[in-house]
Amino acid sequence: MVKTFDAAFPRGNCPIHAFGPLEVRSVPVVLFFPDAFGPRPASFAVAEELAGQGLRVLMLDPFYEHIPYEPIEPKSIFERGARHDRLMALFGSIDQAKIDADAAAMIALAAAHSEPGVPFAAVGYCMGGRYVLTAACASERVRLAAAFHASNLAPAEGDSAHHRLAAAKGRIYIGVAGNDPTYDAEEHGRLARALRAADTDHVIETYHGSAHGWVFPDIPIYDPAAAARHMRRLQENLAETMG
């Protein structure tokens, strides 16, 4: 069951969707960074599955500064017109400075609800992958950073967490789609070089045959086999790093 409350974040009150026993301060926390369509039943289902493994999950709304906004329908990304333009405007409003601030706020929120030393994981999808890498570089308590069909992880220009990976102390897992126009060979090369240079514990795994956004069933390119594989990999990495 999801419990929602507001938390004071850098640009206003942010709805936080909590899963699992939030009040049990000794239980590890998963910081959940959703894709460009934001919190919704499809992302809640993934969070519920993680909570069912005995974890606490905290999910933010990355567009909280725009609340109230009309709910985002995933199919709008494939359209042309007002709904597509609105989604692109929301997506484009997120820059690295905002990601830095919100990732720090999520870590602080988790710490406020946890005993000292309780480990955290960061899990993100699509645009949430940028938050994941940022969180990994921001706190030693982030033992696992897992990003799936993430976009803009290692841009050619501008500020980005991939320049800071030497600060990451936990494992980094990147699951990329076999067909993803938002993650090309050049970006893959930049990210892989940055991970190797930082000497981090990391894996980049390709989900061959899948397309960007394969995890969630409310998106037309949902791939149930790849989605199940993503959950297996996520659970395996959580078990290995959060003990």
LINPELIN-V87076 format. One record per run of one state. SS is the DSSP state (A for helix, B for strand, O for the rest). FROM is the first residue (numbers start at 0). TO is the last residue. If there is no record, write none. Layout:
SS	FROM	TO
SS	FROM	TO
This chain:
O	0	1
B	2	8
O	9	10
B	11	18
O	19	27
B	28	32
O	33	39
A	40	50
O	51	54
B	55	59
O	60	62
A	63	65
O	66	72
A	73	77
O	78	80
A	81	91
O	92	94
A	95	111
O	112	118
B	119	124
O	125	126
A	127	137
O	138	140
B	141	147
O	148	159
A	160	166
O	167	169
B	170	178
O	179	183
A	184	197
O	198	200
B	201	210
O	211	222
A	223	240
O	241	242
